[in-house]
Amino acid sequence: MEENQMFKVKDENGMEKNAELLSAFDMDDKNYIIYSIDNGEEMANIYAAELIEDENGETDMKEIDDADIKNKITDIIDGIMNK
């Protein structure tokens, strides 16, 4: 995925939302993305996910559960937002 690329995600209610890729990177031999979803307000919501390949070879996003990884990604997001 390329930065600023638009794609669709489903929210917790199954509704499709437009998302914009802010950054894609590898860390600890895993692939991650940071993306935003426009919530109709002045500030967009920022999210991060691990990219995984499913059994059909399709790329999917997985929630990040590891607290250490979340902290590292929070630092990366802070760096992006403070540019």
C-alpha positions as CSV (number, residue, x, y, z in Angstrom):
1,M,0.0,0.0,0.0
2,E,1.2,3.5,-0.8
3,E,0.9,6.5,1.6
4,N,-2.3,8.6,1.0
5,Q,-4.0,5.7,-0.6
6,M,-7.7,5.5,0.1
7,F,-9.4,2.2,1.1
8,K,-12.5,0.9,2.8
9,V,-12.7,-0.5,6.4
10,K,-15.6,-1.8,8.4
11,D,-16.3,-0.3,11.8
12,E,-17.5,-2.2,14.9
13,N,-21.0,-1.9,13.6
14,G,-20.2,-3.4,10.2
15,M,-20.5,0.0,8.4
16,E,-18.0,0.7,5.6
17,K,-15.9,3.8,6.2
18,N,-13.4,5.6,3.9
19,A,-9.8,5.3,5.3
20,E,-6.6,7.0,4.2
21,L,-3.2,5.3,4.6
22,L,-0.8,7.5,6.5
23,S,2.1,5.1,6.9
24,A,3.1,1.4,6.2
25,F,6.1,-0.1,7.8
26,D,7.8,-3.4,9.0
27,M,8.6,-3.9,12.7
28,D,9.8,-7.1,14.3
29,D,9.2,-9.1,11.1
30,K,5.6,-8.0,10.9
31,N,3.8,-5.5,8.6
32,Y,1.8,-2.6,10.1
33,I,-0.2,0.3,8.8
34,I,-1.3,3.6,10.3
35,Y,-4.5,5.0,8.8
36,S,-7.1,7.7,9.5
37,I,-10.9,7.6,9.2
38,D,-12.7,10.9,8.6
39,N,-15.3,11.2,11.3
40,G,-16.8,14.4,9.9
41,E,-15.2,16.5,12.6
42,E,-12.2,18.8,12.5
43,M,-9.8,15.9,13.6
44,A,-9.8,12.5,12.0
45,N,-9.5,9.3,14.0
46,I,-6.1,7.6,13.8
47,Y,-5.8,3.8,13.9
48,A,-3.1,1.2,13.5
49,A,-3.3,-2.5,12.5
50,E,-1.1,-5.4,11.7
51,L,-1.4,-6.6,8.1
52,I,-1.8,-10.4,7.8
53,E,-2.3,-12.7,4.9
54,D,-5.3,-15.0,5.2
55,E,-5.5,-18.6,3.9
56,N,-6.6,-17.3,0.5
57,G,-3.6,-15.1,0.1
58,E,-5.6,-11.9,0.7
59,T,-4.3,-9.2,3.0
60,D,-6.4,-8.4,6.0
61,M,-6.0,-6.1,9.0
62,K,-5.7,-7.5,12.6
63,E,-6.1,-5.5,15.8
64,I,-2.8,-5.0,17.7
65,D,-3.0,-6.7,21.1
66,D,0.6,-6.5,22.3
67,A,1.1,-3.5,24.7
68,D,4.8,-3.1,23.8
69,I,3.9,-2.9,20.1
70,K,1.1,-0.5,20.8
71,N,3.5,1.8,22.7
72,K,6.0,1.7,19.8
73,I,3.3,2.5,17.3
74,T,2.0,5.3,19.4
75,D,5.5,6.8,19.3
76,I,5.5,6.5,15.5
77,I,2.1,8.1,15.3
78,D,3.3,11.0,17.5
79,G,6.2,11.5,15.1
80,I,4.0,11.6,12.1
81,M,1.5,14.0,13.7
82,N,4.3,16.3,14.8
83,K,6.0,16.7,11.4
